[in-house]
Amino acid sequence: MKIVLGFSGGVDSSVSAVLLRRAGWEVAGLYMDNAGAEARNYALEAAARMELPLRVLDVREELEEKVCAPFCAAYLRGETPNPCILCNPALKFRALLAEAERIGAEAIATGHYARAEGGALFRGRPENDQSYMLCRLTRDQLERAVFPLGGFAKREVRAAAEELGLMAARKPDSMEICFIPDKDYAGWLARRGAVSAPGDFLFHGEVVGRHEGIVHYTVGQRRSGLHEGRKLYVSGIDAATNTVELALWEELFRTEVSARDFNWLVDEPTEPLRASVRVRHTKWETPPCTVYPLGGGEVRIVCDEPVRAPAPGQSAVLYDGERVLGGGFIRRPNEKEREP
């Protein structure tokens, strides 16, 4: 049986290749090239040492269209987008499936820390779970997906790479966004001509200072300095008025979250249901909630316990125990929504 593995030469994809081979798969690698010659050559060398056939696919044009441009537009709207959540269904898994069709492979694989079983998506081990990042995969993509690392912790994978003598064993993890390696979002936007002008900080309706431009801020971020002896945090960003709203720590918490463009990985419910929700890629904040499907891709989520600073543009991902039910993009609290 053939399988196409997304392969970068890093520790996760390298150990995944070994595990897939041990499970009886004939593994073909696909390197999605958008990071330049150094990263590409590293992947080619790692694959050669493992005797893994590797095809290099230039994805820069598609990355721009499906990820970079929407990411830029979202920041200018005052949102906080997650590019990996956009990239996985629209680019990465789409490319893997196309390659599988090209070579006649039955399945596709990546080094994500999650589990796929029978077209359903489940959490990985708690310390490294990446199911949140996969919430917008299609059910068709999941039906052919294999995640070899779903039952492992990262420390176990790195130890396995050391034992196997893999080239990537001591290669540092890549934590940054692939197209913004220096993590300077504002600089990246400015180089694209997407500059936001300075404007007012508002606290309880009063102007309390000037901000550098809305792209420098995200909901939940602390503002430097104190106001009347208290720390202030960003609670809202209004692109239309070019203002950044501030609040006290205790004012950041919400019990209700609305999401749009919800991608259901189960049959879409018609009645309220109980679940748990994650509003950012964290390990600890998944309170129980009641979910009200509103139709048209919209849901209203009422949490049993408040969640901190749900940021518009991030994803609200629902779980039934270990299973991922789906995910949608968080809307602003003042956006008009339908009643359940």
C-alpha positions in Angstrom: 0.0 0.0 0.0 1.3 3.4 -0.9 1.0 6.6 1.2 2.1 10.2 0.6 3.8 11.8 3.6 4.2 15.6 4.0 8.0 15.6 4.5 10.2 18.6 5.7 13.1 16.6 7.0 12.2 17.7 10.6 12.0 15.3 13.5 8.2 14.8 13.2 8.1 13.9 9.5 11.3 11.8 9.7 10.0 9.7 12.6 6.6 9.5 10.8 8.3 8.0 7.8 9.9 5.3 9.9 6.7 4.4 11.7 4.7 4.2 8.4 7.3 1.9 6.9 7.2 -0.3 10.0 3.4 -0.5 9.6 3.8 -1.8 6.1 3.3 1.3 4.0 5.3 2.2 0.9 6.1 5.8 1.7 6.6 8.6 -0.8 7.5 12.1 0.4 6.2 15.4 -0.7 8.1 18.6 0.2 6.0 21.8 -0.2 8.6 24.4 -1.1 8.0 27.9 0.1 11.0 28.6 2.4 13.9 28.9 0.0 17.0 26.8 -1.0 18.4 26.1 2.5 15.2 24.4 3.8 14.6 22.6 0.5 18.2 21.2 0.4 17.9 20.1 4.0 14.7 18.1 3.2 16.3 16.6 0.1 19.4 15.5 2.1 17.3 14.0 5.0 15.2 12.1 2.5 18.3 10.8 0.6 19.8 9.5 3.9 16.5 7.7 4.6 16.2 6.4 1.0 12.9 8.1 0.9 11.6 9.2 -2.6 10.8 12.9 -2.3 9.0 15.1 -4.8 9.5 18.9 -4.4 6.4 21.0 -5.1 6.6 24.8 -5.4 3.6 26.1 -3.5 4.5 29.7 -3.2 1.8 31.0 -5.6 -0.9 28.9 -3.9 0.3 29.9 -0.4 0.0 33.5 -1.4 -3.6 33.1 -2.7 -5.0 30.8 -0.1 -3.1 31.8 3.1 -1.0 34.9 2.9 -3.5 37.2 1.3 -6.4 36.2 3.6 -4.0 36.4 6.6 -3.1 40.0 5.6 -6.8 41.0 5.0 -7.8 39.6 8.4 -5.2 41.6 10.3 -6.3 44.8 8.6 -9.9 44.0 9.7 -8.6 43.9 13.3 -8.7 40.1 13.6 -6.1 37.6 14.7 -6.0 34.9 12.1 -4.3 31.5 12.5 -2.6 30.7 9.1 -2.0 27.0 9.9 -5.8 26.5 10.2 -6.2 28.1 6.8 -3.3 26.3 5.2 -4.1 22.7 6.2 -7.3 22.1 4.3 -6.8 24.6 1.5 -3.2 23.9 0.6 -1.3 21.2 2.6 -3.8 18.4 2.6 -5.1 19.3 -0.8 -1.6 19.0 -2.3 -1.1 15.7 -0.5 -4.3 14.3 -1.9 -3.4 15.5 -5.4 0.0 13.8 -5.2 -1.7 10.6 -3.9 -4.0 10.6 -7.0 -0.9 11.2 -9.2 1.0 8.2 -8.0 -1.9 5.9 -7.1 -1.5 6.1 -3.3 -4.3 5.0 -1.0 -3.6 7.4 1.8 -1.9 10.6 3.0 0.0 11.4 6.2 1.6 14.2 8.2 3.5 14.5 11.4 0.6 16.2 13.3 0.0 15.2 16.9 -3.6 14.0 16.4 -5.5 10.9 15.5 -7.8 10.1 12.5 -10.0 7.0 12.6 -12.6 6.2 10.0 -12.9 9.8 8.8 -13.2 11.2 12.4 -10.6 13.4 14.0 -9.4 12.9 17.6 -7.1 14.7 20.0 -3.5 13.6 20.3 -1.6 13.3 23.6 -2.5 16.3 25.8 1.0 17.7 26.0 1.3 18.0 22.2 -2.2 17.8 20.8 -2.6 19.6 17.5 -6.2 18.7 16.6 -7.1 22.3 17.0 -5.0 23.2 13.9 -6.9 20.5 11.9 -10.4 21.6 12.6 -11.2 22.8 9.1 -10.1 19.7 7.3 -12.8 18.2 5.1 -14.3 14.8 5.9 -13.0 13.6 2.6 -9.5 14.6 3.6 -9.8 12.9 6.9 -11.0 9.7 5.4 -7.6 9.2 3.8 -5.5 10.8 6.5 -3.0 8.9 8.8 -1.3 10.6 11.7 1.5 8.3 12.9 2.4 10.5 15.9 -1.1 10.7 17.4 -0.3 8.3 20.2 3.1 9.8 21.0 4.4 12.7 23.1 7.0 15.0 21.5 9.7 13.9 23.9 9.2 10.3 22.8 9.4 11.2 19.1 12.7 13.1 19.7 14.1 10.2 21.7 13.1 7.8 18.9 14.9 10.1 16.4 18.1 10.0 18.5 17.9 6.2 18.8 17.4 5.8 15.0 20.2 8.2 14.3 18.1 10.4 12.1 19.5 13.6 10.7 16.7 15.7 12.4 17.3 14.3 15.9 18.8 17.5 17.3 17.2 19.9 14.9 15.3 22.6 16.8 11.5 22.6 16.5 10.1 25.2 14.1 7.7 27.3 16.1 7.3 30.3 13.8 4.9 30.9 10.9 6.7 29.6 7.8 6.2 32.8 5.8 7.1 35.1 8.7 10.2 33.4 10.2 11.3 36.5 12.1 7.8 36.7 13.8 7.6 40.4 12.8 3.9 40.5 11.7 3.8 44.3 11.3 7.0 44.3 9.3 5.7 41.6 7.0 2.5 43.5 6.5 4.4 46.7 5.9 6.5 45.1 3.2 3.3 44.2 1.4 2.1 47.8 1.6 -0.5 46.9 4.3 0.2 49.7 6.8 -2.2 50.7 9.5 -2.2 54.3 10.9 -1.8 55.3 14.5 -5.1 55.8 16.4 -6.7 56.1 19.8 -6.7 53.7 22.8 -10.1 53.7 24.5 -10.8 52.6 28.0 -14.4 52.6 29.1 -15.2 55.0 26.2 -12.5 57.5 27.1 -9.3 58.2 25.1 -6.3 57.2 27.2 -3.5 57.3 24.6 -2.4 56.6 21.1 -1.6 53.2 19.5 0.9 52.5 16.7 -1.6 50.9 14.3 -4.1 48.1 14.8 -1.9 45.4 13.2 0.4 45.6 16.2 -2.3 44.3 18.6 -4.5 41.3 19.4 -7.3 40.7 21.8 -5.9 39.7 25.2 -2.5 41.4 24.7 -1.3 43.6 27.6 -0.7 47.3 27.0 2.6 48.5 28.3 2.5 50.7 31.4 -0.2 51.2 34.0 -3.4 53.2 34.0 -4.3 54.6 37.5 -2.2 51.8 38.9 -3.9 49.0 37.0 -2.7 46.9 34.0 -4.8 47.2 30.9 -5.4 44.7 28.1 -6.7 44.8 24.6 -10.3 43.8 24.6 -11.4 44.9 21.1 -10.0 46.3 17.8 -12.2 48.4 15.5 -10.8 48.8 12.1 -13.6 51.1 11.0 -12.8 53.7 13.7 -9.1 52.8 14.0 -9.4 52.4 17.7 -8.1 49.8 20.2 -10.3 49.1 23.2 -8.7 48.4 26.5 -10.1 46.6 29.6 -9.1 45.4 33.0 -8.0 41.7 33.4 -11.4 40.6 34.8 -13.2 42.3 31.9 -11.6 40.1 29.3 -13.6 37.0 30.2 -16.6 35.9 28.2 -19.2 33.1 28.7 -20.6 33.5 25.2 -18.7 33.1 21.9 -20.2 33.2 18.4 -18.5 31.6 15.4 -19.1 31.9 11.7 -18.2 29.6 8.7 -18.4 26.6 11.0 -16.9 23.4 9.5 -18.7 20.4 11.0 -16.8 17.1 11.1 -19.9 15.3 12.1 -23.4 15.5 10.7 -24.5 19.1 11.4 -26.8 19.1 14.5 -30.3 20.7 14.4 -30.7 20.9 18.2 -28.5 22.3 21.0 -25.8 19.9 22.1 -23.3 19.7 24.9 -19.6 19.8 24.1 -16.3 21.4 25.3 -14.7 24.3 23.5 -11.2 25.6 22.8 -10.9 29.2 21.7 -7.1 29.2 21.1 -4.3 26.7 20.7 -3.8 26.0 24.4 -3.5 22.9 26.5 -5.6 24.0 29.5 -8.7 26.0 28.5 -11.4 23.7 27.3 -14.6 24.4 29.4 -17.8 22.5 28.9 -20.4 24.4 26.9 -23.8 24.3 25.3 -23.7 24.8 21.5 -26.6 26.4 19.6 -26.5 25.7 15.8 -28.0 28.8 14.1 -27.8 27.6 10.5 -25.8 29.2 7.7 -22.5 28.1 9.2 -23.1 30.0 12.4 -23.0 28.7 16.0 -23.5 30.3 19.4 -21.5 28.8 22.3 -22.4 29.3 25.9 -19.6 28.2 28.2 -20.1 26.8 31.7 -17.0 28.8 32.8 -15.7 32.0 31.2 -13.0 31.8 28.6 -10.3 34.5 28.5 -10.3 37.0 25.6 -11.7 35.1 22.7 -10.1 36.9 19.7 -12.0 37.5 16.5 -10.5 35.6 13.6 -9.1 32.8 15.9 -11.0 29.5 15.8 -13.5 28.1 18.3 -13.1 24.3 18.1 -15.7 22.0 19.6 -14.9 18.6 21.2 -17.0 15.6 22.3 -14.6 14.0 24.7 -11.6 13.2 22.5 -13.4 13.7 19.2 -13.3 17.0 17.2 -16.8 18.1 16.2 -15.6 21.0 14.1 -14.4 24.6 14.2 -15.4 28.0 13.1 -14.0 31.6 13.2 -14.8 33.7 16.3 -16.8 36.8 15.6 -16.8 40.1 17.4 -19.1 40.2 20.4 -21.1 43.2 19.0 -21.8 41.5 15.6 -25.5 40.9 15.1 -26.4 37.2 15.4 -29.4 35.1 15.1 -31.4 33.7 18.0 -31.2 29.9 18.5 
